[in-house]
């Protein structure tokens, strides 16, 4: 991975960690996620208006990614109900890079240099170490099962998008349709609230829309880099956002214990350095 590509993905990871940290500050996480999806859809409309239609060869990837994203959101809501997401969510993010690298090797014969493979392994191990620090090993089996399914979802849509955006002929056009097709998510959340006579607090909507801008920018940058760098390497660096979020928790929210989280961050940093040196 070139220094240019690495810098973009690290910036994307920082944005992703930032909006996830903001998610921690609110109680209505479903409402925030709905507002985040709404921001995706609005940005999608703007991108579609300014971009050509993606090539037909990319539409299977758009459809697969969209459907898997729906499953991803459903699993998130289920996991919130069954356990502490902060315990097991790092597992899902840690599984994704290995799944993406393996899928890219099988589907498009994209292999990594030995040093890059070592970097990917270090990043995955560091993220899983963070999960253990948060008590994932003691989490209920059902919650761990949801975490594994989340990881498969992340790996699947990441692989589909990496292949699709290369076939689209227009990166912004591909992003636009992908983001717009998230519109059913905020609609479903709003209908559920209406049926249960619930409401969205103004703070929730503001946080969600701000988080949505950060999230759509972060994923848009990742999609772009997937056109110039190996999919497995991009996915690994992107998921380092979990470690960045953990460091935010240590230094801003005062979360403890801090030693294991710092160790996980060091392991992930070594992995990122290895990916960078691999070229």
GUTOR-602069 format. One line per 5 residues: number of its first residue (from 1); their letters; for each residue x, y negated, z negated of N, C-alpha, C, O. Coordinates in steps of 0.02 Angstrom, whole numbers, m for minus. Atoms other than C-alpha are relative to their C-alpha. Layout:
REM residues N
NUM> A> X,Y,Z,X,Y,Z,X,Y,Z,X,Y,Z ~ ...
END
This chain:
REM residues 279
1> XXXXX> 42,60,0,0,0,0,44,m62,0,89,m68,m41 ~ m40,61,m4,71,m170,49,m14,m45,m59,m65,m38,m94 ~ 9,48,55,94,m310,m77,m63,m41,10,m99,m57,m38 ~ 60,39,m16,m43,m409,12,m63,38,m20,m107,11,m54 ~ 59,m41,16,m169,m267,m2,m6,12,m75,m61,8,m103
6> XXXXX> 1,m12,72,m119,m230,m182,m25,m61,m37,m64,m55,m84 ~ 22,62,33,m143,m412,m232,m75,m11,6,m107,m31,m42 ~ 72,9,m10,m317,m418,m157,m40,48,m44,m89,28,m76 ~ 37,m50,39,m372,m257,m243,6,m15,m75,m42,m6,m112 ~ m7,18,71,m301,m313,m411,m45,m59,m18,m74,m60,m72
11> XXXXX> 45,57,12,m396,m477,m396,m72,25,m3,m112,2,m44 ~ 67,m30,1,m552,m375,m355,m13,36,m66,m67,31,m95 ~ 7,m35,64,m521,m268,m509,m11,m49,m57,m50,m35,m103 ~ 9,51,52,m507,m425,m616,m71,m27,1,m101,m36,m52 ~ 69,23,m6,m674,m489,m549,m49,53,m27,m96,37,m64
16> XXXXX> 44,m55,21,m755,m319,m579,1,7,m76,m51,16,m108 ~ m5,m4,73,m688,m313,m758,m35,m58,m33,m66,m50,m86 ~ 31,59,29,m749,m489,m789,m75,5,m4,m104,m12,m56 ~ 73,m3,3,m929,m458,m743,m24,58,m44,m78,55,m73 ~ 18,m54,47,m930,m293,m839,8,m23,m72,m30,m2,m116
21> XXXXX> m7,27,68,m865,m386,m992,m59,m45,m16,m83,m46,m73 ~ 58,42,10,m1006,m511,m968,m62,43,m15,m106,24,m54 ~ 56,m46,12,m1127,m364,m962,m3,21,m73,m57,33,m100 ~ m3,m19,71,m1068,m319,m1137,m31,m52,m45,m53,m37,m101 ~ 23,55,42,m1124,m489,m1201,m75,m6,m3,m101,m47,m41
26> XXXXX> 73,5,m1,m1309,m461,m1164,m31,66,m21,0,119,m14 ~ 35,m61,21,m1436,m337,m1232,m39,31,57,m46,92,61 ~ 42,m24,m55,m1543,m323,m1076,43,19,60,46,m17,110 ~ m46,m19,m54,m1420,m228,m967,m37,19,64,m12,6,119 ~ 39,m17,m60,m1554,m162,m850,m20,m63,37,m18,m65,99
31> XXXXX> 18,63,m32,m1612,m340,m818,59,m32,35,52,m58,90 ~ m60,28,m30,m1435,m397,m784,18,38,64,35,7,115 ~ m16,m40,m59,m1404,m252,m664,m49,m14,57,m31,m14,115 ~ 49,18,m50,m1565,m297,m575,17,m66,33,12,m73,94 ~ m19,65,m27,m1507,m477,m555,64,5,42,72,m30,91
36> XXXXX> m61,m12,m39,m1337,m415,m495,m18,27,69,9,6,120 ~ 22,m28,m64,m1424,m312,m360,m35,m52,42,m28,m52,104 ~ 34,54,m37,m1530,m462,m313,52,m46,33,43,m67,91 ~ m54,42,m29,m1371,m565,m287,31,35,60,47,3,110 ~ m26,m38,m57,m1304,m426,m176,m45,m8,61,m21,m21,116
41> XXXXX> 47,4,m56,m1462,m431,m69,0,m69,31,m2,m75,93 ~ 0,68,m27,m1458,m621,m52,63,m14,40,60,m44,94 ~ m63,7,m38,m1275,m619,1,m4,40,64,21,19,116 ~ 8,m41,m59,m1319,m480,121,m37,m36,56,m18,m32,114 ~ 39,38,m50,m1448,m589,208,45,m52,35,43,m59,96
46> XXXXX> m45,52,m28,m1318,m728,232,52,32,46,66,5,100 ~ m51,m33,m42,m1187,m607,300,m30,26,65,2,22,118 ~ 33,m26,m60,m1310,m527,421,m14,m56,50,m5,m48,110 ~ 15,57,m43,m1360,m698,488,62,m25,37,57,m54,91 ~ m61,28,m28,m1178,m741,523,43,53,36,97,37,60
51> XXXXX> m42,m54,m26,m1117,m572,589,m36,40,53,m98,42,55 ~ 31,m46,m49,m1146,m454,736,m23,64,m34,m4,78,m91 ~ 25,m64,27,m1236,m289,710,57,51,m2,94,57,47 ~ m53,m52,2,m1119,m149,651,m11,53,54,m67,65,75 ~ 3,m52,m51,m1079,m14,778,m42,59,m25,m44,73,m85
56> XXXXX> 44,m55,18,m1198,134,780,37,54,m39,8,88,m82 ~ m39,m53,33,m1057,250,723,6,m11,m75,18,36,m112 ~ m8,15,71,m1053,161,554,m65,8,m39,m64,8,m101 ~ 64,m1,36,m1239,177,513,m10,62,m44,m40,56,m97 ~ 6,m56,48,m1230,354,440,35,m16,m66,10,3,m119
61> XXXXX> m34,19,62,m1104,284,314,m41,m50,m40,m44,m45,m101 ~ 42,49,35,m1218,137,274,m58,35,m36,m72,20,m93 ~ 58,m35,29,m1366,254,244,22,43,m59,m10,43,m111 ~ m24,m42,55,m1265,377,139,18,m42,m61,m2,m26,m117 ~ m21,43,55,m1188,238,35,m60,m30,m36,m61,m33,m97
66> XXXXX> 59,31,30,m1357,155,7,m38,50,m43,m55,34,m100 ~ 37,m51,39,m1444,316,m49,38,20,m63,9,28,m116 ~ m40,m19,59,m1299,362,m164,1,m57,m51,2,m44,m111 ~ 3,57,47,m1302,186,m238,m65,2,m40,m65,m13,m100 ~ 63,m6,37,m1486,213,m283,7,52,m56,m13,40,m112
71> XXXXX> m12,m51,51,m1437,373,m373,46,m23,m55,38,m6,m113 ~ m47,28,48,m1294,282,m457,m35,m44,m51,m22,m39,m111 ~ 36,43,46,m1410,151,m531,m46,40,m46,m50,26,m106 ~ 42,m43,42,m1532,284,m591,40,35,m55,18,39,m112 ~ m42,m34,49,m1391,378,m676,25,m48,m54,30,m30,m112
76> XXXXX> m20,49,50,m1332,218,m759,m54,m10,m53,m40,m11,m113 ~ 55,11,47,m1503,189,m835,m10,61,m45,m22,54,m105 ~ 6,m61,39,m1513,371,m891,54,5,m53,41,23,m110 ~ m56,m5,46,m1342,363,m970,m7,m49,m58,12,m34,m114 ~ 13,48,53,m1390,207,m1067,m46,31,m53,m38,18,m113
81> XXXXX> 48,m29,47,m1532,307,m1144,29,59,m39,11,70,m96 ~ m24,m62,30,m1434,466,m1182,63,m8,m42,79,37,m80 ~ m61,7,39,m1274,397,m1256,33,m67,11,9,m109,48 ~ m38,61,m5,m1146,262,m1273,39,0,65,87,38,73 ~ m31,1,m66,m1096,220,m1095,74,m17,m5,114,6,36
86> XXXXX> m70,20,6,m933,141,m1155,45,60,m16,105,57,m4 ~ m40,m58,15,m877,313,m1213,18,39,63,73,65,69 ~ m9,m47,m55,m897,404,m1049,6,m34,68,27,m2,117 ~ m4,34,m65,m905,272,m911,71,0,28,79,8,88 ~ m68,m5,m28,m714,269,m898,15,68,33,55,71,79
91> XXXXX> m11,m65,m32,m721,455,m857,m25,m2,73,10,22,118 ~ 28,4,m68,m832,420,m706,46,m42,45,56,m24,103 ~ m45,40,m40,m714,282,m647,66,36,11,98,27,64 ~ m63,m36,m7,m563,394,m677,m4,57,50,45,73,83 ~ 9,m55,m47,m634,538,m576,m2,m24,73,19,12,118
96> XXXXX> 13,24,m68,m676,430,m425,62,m3,45,58,21,102 ~ m58,4,m45,m499,395,m357,23,67,27,38,74,86 ~ m21,m66,m22,m452,579,m352,m49,28,50,m29,59,100 ~ 52,m24,m47,m618,621,m267,7,m35,67,2,m2,119 ~ m7,37,m63,m592,483,m138,61,23,39,58,33,99
101> XXXXX> m61,m21,m34,m413,535,m100,m9,68,31,13,79,88 ~ 11,m67,m27,m464,717,m78,m48,m2,59,m36,31,110 ~ 49,5,m55,m615,671,30,31,m31,62,18,m8,118 ~ m32,31,m57,m510,556,140,48,48,35,56,46,96 ~ m45,m50,m28,m384,696,164,m39,51,41,m18,71,96
106> XXXXX> 40,m51,m34,m520,820,213,m35,m29,62,m36,3,115 ~ 43,26,m53,m627,705,321,37,m37,55,19,m31,113 ~ m34,40,m51,m504,590,409,76,12,0,113,m28,29 ~ m71,m20,0,m336,676,377,46,m57,m24,99,m68,5 ~ m39,55,27,m273,529,274,37,25,m63,5,38,m114
111> XXXXX> m39,m26,56,m132,585,160,41,m57,m32,51,m110,m2 ~ m41,48,37,m28,492,30,70,26,m9,82,86,m13 ~ m69,m19,14,159,490,5,5,27,m72,m37,11,m114 ~ m7,m29,67,221,588,m148,m1,m53,m56,m32,m42,m108 ~ m1,52,52,256,427,m246,m70,m30,m9,m89,m46,m65
116> XXXXX> 68,26,4,81,364,m205,m45,49,m37,m88,28,m76 ~ 39,m51,35,6,528,m265,15,m4,m75,m31,1,m116 ~ m18,7,71,103,508,m428,m33,m61,m31,m55,m59,m88 ~ 34,60,24,33,332,m445,m73,11,m11,m101,m11,m61 ~ 71,m15,6,m144,392,m415,m14,43,m62,m62,31,m99
121> XXXXX> 8,m44,58,m123,529,m546,8,m40,m65,m29,m30,m113 ~ m11,40,60,m54,403,m672,m60,m45,m15,m80,m52,m73 ~ 58,44,10,m201,284,m645,m59,40,m26,m94,19,m73 ~ 55,m43,22,m327,426,m663,11,22,m72,m36,21,m113 ~ m15,m22,68,m240,490,m820,m8,m56,m50,m34,m46,m105
126> XXXXX> 7,57,45,m233,316,m897,m73,m17,m14,m91,m32,m71 ~ 71,15,10,m418,287,m869,m33,53,m44,m74,37,m87 ~ 28,m53,42,m461,457,m943,25,m5,m72,m12,12,m119 ~ m26,11,67,m348,419,m1091,m41,m53,m36,m55,m47,m96 ~ 43,52,29,m451,262,m1120,m66,30,m22,m92,13,m76
131> XXXXX> 64,m32,18,m609,369,m1119,6,39,m65,m40,38,m106 ~ m10,m38,62,m536,480,m1255,6,m46,m60,m16,m29,m114 ~ m5,48,54,m495,327,m1359,m68,m23,m23,m77,m42,m81 ~ 68,23,17,m678,282,m1354,m45,58,m23,m106,48,m31 ~ 38,m55,28,m732,454,m1415,m38,42,51,m86,76,34
136> XXXXX> 35,m39,m51,m783,534,m1250,1,75,m13,m46,111,4 ~ m5,m72,13,m722,704,m1308,m54,24,m48,m73,82,m46 ~ 52,m19,48,m852,702,m1447,m70,m18,23,m118,m8,m14 ~ 66,20,m25,m994,637,m1339,m42,61,16,m15,115,31 ~ 44,m56,m17,m1147,748,m1308,13,25,70,32,m14,114
141> XXXXX> m12,m29,m66,m1132,866,m1160,m42,m33,54,m20,m42,110 ~ 43,32,m50,m1279,784,m1074,29,m66,24,26,m82,83 ~ m29,64,m18,m1192,616,m1079,62,10,42,73,m27,91 ~ m59,m15,m40,m1030,691,m1014,m21,23,70,12,6,120 ~ 25,m21,m65,m1131,772,m875,m19,m59,43,m5,m60,103
146> XXXXX> 18,61,m37,m1201,603,m825,63,m37,23,65,m64,78 ~ m62,34,m19,m1024,532,m825,31,33,61,55,m2,106 ~ m28,m36,m58,m964,667,m705,m41,m15,63,m13,m26,116 ~ 43,16,m58,m1114,636,m591,11,m71,24,12,m84,84 ~ m16,69,m19,m1077,450,m595,65,m3,39,70,m39,89
151> XXXXX> m64,m2,m35,m899,487,m544,m7,26,71,25,0,117 ~ 12,m26,m67,m959,591,m397,m35,m51,44,m20,m57,103 ~ 34,53,m38,m1076,450,m345,49,m54,22,49,m74,80 ~ m49,52,m16,m936,322,m353,47,24,55,62,m13,102 ~ m45,m28,m50,m820,435,m256,m33,7,68,m1,m5,120
156> XXXXX> 35,m11,m63,m952,473,m125,m12,m65,38,3,m70,97 ~ 14,62,m37,m1005,295,m86,65,m36,17,68,m71,68 ~ m64,31,m17,m823,236,m92,29,30,63,56,m5,106 ~ m25,m34,m60,m774,366,37,m41,m19,61,m14,m34,114 ~ 43,17,m55,m925,332,146,13,m71,25,15,m83,86
161> XXXXX> m13,70,m19,m892,144,144,68,m9,32,76,m48,79 ~ m67,5,m28,m707,167,179,2,23,73,36,m7,114 ~ 3,m26,m69,m746,269,335,m45,m46,43,m27,m62,99 ~ 49,39,m38,m897,165,388,25,m68,21,14,m89,78 ~ m22,67,m16,m815,m5,381,54,0,54,62,m49,90
166> XXXXX> m49,m6,m54,m676,57,494,m33,12,68,m4,m4,120 ~ 35,m14,m62,m804,111,623,m47,m56,21,m70,m57,77 ~ 53,50,m11,m917,m42,609,17,m50,54,m28,m74,89 ~ m18,53,m46,m818,m162,717,m11,m69,m27,9,m118,5 ~ 13,64,34,m873,m301,599,m4,13,m75,m53,42,m100
171> XXXXX> m1,m12,72,m825,m298,415,m58,m36,m34,m91,m8,m78 ~ 53,39,33,m947,m436,367,m70,27,18,m115,26,m24 ~ 64,m29,m19,m1089,m357,466,m15,63,m40,m72,74,m62 ~ 9,m61,40,m1062,m190,377,m18,m19,m72,m65,9,m101 ~ 15,21,69,m1057,m277,207,m70,m27,m6,m106,m13,m54
176> XXXXX> 65,31,3,m1213,m376,247,m56,50,m5,m100,44,m48 ~ 54,m51,2,m1323,m225,283,5,43,m61,m46,63,m89 ~ m8,m40,61,m1249,m127,139,m28,m36,m60,m62,m7,m102 ~ 24,40,57,m1286,m268,17,m76,m11,4,m110,m7,m47 ~ 72,13,m7,m1459,m306,87,m41,60,m21,m94,53,m51
181> XXXXX> 38,m61,15,m1514,m125,68,m2,17,m74,m32,67,m94 ~ 8,m7,72,m1492,m143,m120,m64,m34,m25,m80,m30,m85 ~ 60,38,20,m1651,m250,m121,m52,42,m38,m82,15,m84 ~ 49,m39,39,m1763,m105,m181,16,7,m74,m29,18,m114 ~ m18,m8,71,m1664,m96,m344,m29,m55,m44,m63,m40,m93
186> XXXXX> 32,52,42,m1714,m268,m414,m76,1,4,m110,m15,m44 ~ 73,m5,m6,m1890,m242,m345,m27,54,m47,m78,43,m80 ~ 23,m54,44,m1907,m77,m439,4,m21,m73,m41,m6,m112 ~ m7,22,70,m1842,m154,m601,m53,m52,m17,m82,m50,m71 ~ 51,51,12,m1959,m303,m584,m69,30,m6,m108,10,m50
191> XXXXX> 65,m33,3,m2110,m191,m551,m7,38,m66,m60,38,m97 ~ 2,m37,63,m2065,m83,m701,m13,m48,m59,m52,m33,m104 ~ 11,49,53,m2056,m238,m812,m72,m25,2,m103,m33,m51 ~ 68,27,m6,m2221,m303,m744,m52,50,m27,m99,31,m61 ~ 48,m51,24,m2311,m138,m778,2,7,m75,m49,23,m106
196> XXXXX> m6,m6,72,m2244,m136,m955,m7,m68,m36,9,m74,m95 ~ 11,67,26,m2285,m321,m979,63,m30,m32,60,m66,m82 ~ m64,28,24,m2103,m362,m1004,17,m63,39,m21,m85,82 ~ m21,61,m34,m2009,m515,m947,76,m2,3,110,37,m30 ~ m72,11,m5,m1835,m574,m899,18,m66,m33,m7,m119,m13
201> XXXXX> m22,62,33,m1753,m699,m1014,43,m41,49,81,m12,88 ~ m41,42,m45,m1675,m848,m922,75,16,m5,111,17,45 ~ m71,m16,9,m1506,m802,m997,19,63,39,73,67,68 ~ m13,m62,m36,m1519,m627,m923,7,m13,75,53,13,107 ~ m3,14,m71,m1554,m694,m749,63,m39,19,94,m25,69
206> XXXXX> m60,40,m15,m1413,m822,m757,62,44,m3,103,42,43 ~ m58,m44,5,m1287,m693,m818,1,50,58,54,64,86 ~ 4,m50,m53,m1348,m567,m690,20,m29,67,56,3,105 ~ m17,30,m65,m1335,m686,m542,74,m19,3,106,m10,54 ~ m71,14,2,m1162,m745,m597,41,65,8,90,67,44
211> XXXXX> m33,m65,m6,m1110,m564,m619,m7,27,70,40,59,96 ~ 10,m24,m68,m1185,m525,m449,48,m33,50,73,1,95 ~ m48,35,m44,m1077,m657,m364,69,30,m8,105,42,41 ~ m65,m31,13,m923,m583,m448,3,70,28,53,90,58 ~ 2,m70,m22,m976,m405,m407,2,5,77,38,46,104
216> XXXXX> 3,m4,m73,m1015,m439,m224,67,m23,30,89,3,82 ~ m66,21,m23,m850,m532,m202,51,55,m10,92,69,34 ~ m47,m53,16,m754,m392,m287,m6,58,49,44,82,76 ~ 8,m58,m44,m830,m254,m181,12,m19,72,37,22,111 ~ m14,23,m68,m821,m357,m22,75,1,14,97,22,68
221> XXXXX> m73,m1,m8,m633,m378,m48,26,71,6,70,85,46 ~ m21,m70,m3,m614,m191,m80,m17,30,68,23,67,97 ~ 19,m26,m66,m710,m150,79,48,m24,54,67,14,99 ~ m47,26,m50,m596,m264,179,67,38,m4,94,58,48 ~ m66,m32,7,m437,m185,108,m3,73,24,48,100,46
226> XXXXX> 5,m69,m24,m504,m12,153,11,5,75,21,60,101 ~ m14,m1,m72,m480,m62,335,75,m2,14,96,9,70 ~ m72,8,m12,m292,m87,309,43,42,m48,104,41,m43 ~ m38,m38,48,m242,31,167,m34,68,m13,m94,74,0 ~ 30,m66,14,m268,215,116,m57,m3,m50,m52,m39,m100
231> XXXXX> 60,4,42,m438,246,37,14,21,m72,m10,m11,m119 ~ m13,m23,67,m371,344,m112,39,m51,m41,25,m61,m100 ~ m39,51,36,m244,210,m158,m42,m60,m18,m37,m86,m74 ~ 44,57,14,m373,71,m144,m47,16,m58,m56,m24,m103 ~ 46,m20,53,m496,166,m253,34,3,m67,6,m19,m118
236> XXXXX> m36,m6,63,m364,201,m385,14,m68,m31,2,m79,m90 ~ m16,67,27,m310,19,m402,m64,m35,m20,m66,m70,m70 ~ 62,33,17,m490,m40,m400,m27,23,m68,m51,m17,m108 ~ 26,m26,63,m538,74,m544,42,m20,m60,23,m8,m117 ~ m38,27,56,m399,m4,m648,m37,m56,m34,m17,m79,m87
241> XXXXX> 42,51,32,m533,m134,m684,m25,24,m69,m36,m17,m113 ~ 22,m27,65,m587,m18,m826,52,m17,m54,34,m34,m110 ~ m53,16,47,m418,m46,m908,1,m75,m14,10,m97,m71 ~ 2,73,10,m429,m234,m880,m57,m18,m47,m49,m60,m91 ~ 57,12,44,m600,m232,m962,16,20,m72,m4,m14,m119
246> XXXXX> m19,m21,67,m528,m136,m1109,47,m51,m33,41,m64,m93 ~ m45,51,27,m390,m266,m1130,m39,m63,m18,m23,m96,m68 ~ 43,57,18,m522,m403,m1126,m34,14,m67,m41,m30,m110 ~ 31,m19,64,m609,m307,m1265,47,m7,m59,27,m29,m112 ~ m49,4,54,m449,m301,m1368,16,m73,m17,15,m92,m76
251> XXXXX> m26,68,13,m393,m482,m1347,m54,m54,m6,m42,m106,m37 ~ 54,50,5,m560,m573,m1330,m54,20,m49,m76,m20,m90 ~ 53,m23,45,m689,m466,m1420,27,30,m65,m11,47,m110 ~ m30,m27,61,m565,m402,m1551,m15,73,m13,m19,93,m71 ~ 17,m70,9,m606,m219,m1520,61,38,m26,118,24,m8
256> XXXXX> m53,m41,30,m505,m91,m1619,m22,73,0,m82,87,3 ~ m73,10,3,m407,19,m1625,28,m21,68,m2,m6,120 ~ m26,28,m62,m296,m64,m1496,59,40,29,74,35,88 ~ m60,m33,m23,m144,51,m1486,m12,46,60,25,44,109 ~ 15,m46,m55,m223,184,m1375,m19,m36,64,m3,m13,119
261> XXXXX> 21,38,m59,m297,55,m1259,60,m32,35,63,m35,96 ~ m61,28,m29,m128,m29,m1236,40,55,36,67,44,90 ~ m36,m56,m31,m49,141,m1200,m32,18,67,3,29,116 ~ 35,m15,m62,m183,176,m1069,16,m53,53,25,m37,111 ~ m16,55,m46,m148,6,m991,70,8,28,82,m5,87
266> XXXXX> m68,m9,m23,38,44,m982,4,56,51,39,50,102 ~ 0,m57,m47,7,212,m896,m29,m22,67,m2,m5,120 ~ 31,23,m62,m109,131,m769,46,m49,36,52,m47,98 ~ m46,48,m31,16,m10,m739,57,36,36,77,16,91 ~ m52,m40,m33,150,119,m700,m26,31,64,10,36,114
271> XXXXX> 29,m28,m60,32,200,m577,m7,m52,55,6,m37,114 ~ 6,54,m50,m3,34,m491,67,m17,30,72,m29,90 ~ m67,14,m24,184,1,m478,24,54,49,56,39,99 ~ m19,m55,m45,210,173,m400,m34,m6,67,m3,6,119 ~ 36,10,m62,76,139,m271,30,m57,41,34,m54,102
276> XXXX> m30,56,m34,157,m27,m231,66,19,32,79,0,89 ~ m66,m20,m26,331,49,m210,m6,51,56,39,58,97 ~ 9,m51,m53,259,187,m100,m11,m32,67,m4,1,119 ~ 8,36,m63,224,52,31,m68,7,31,m81,m21,84
END
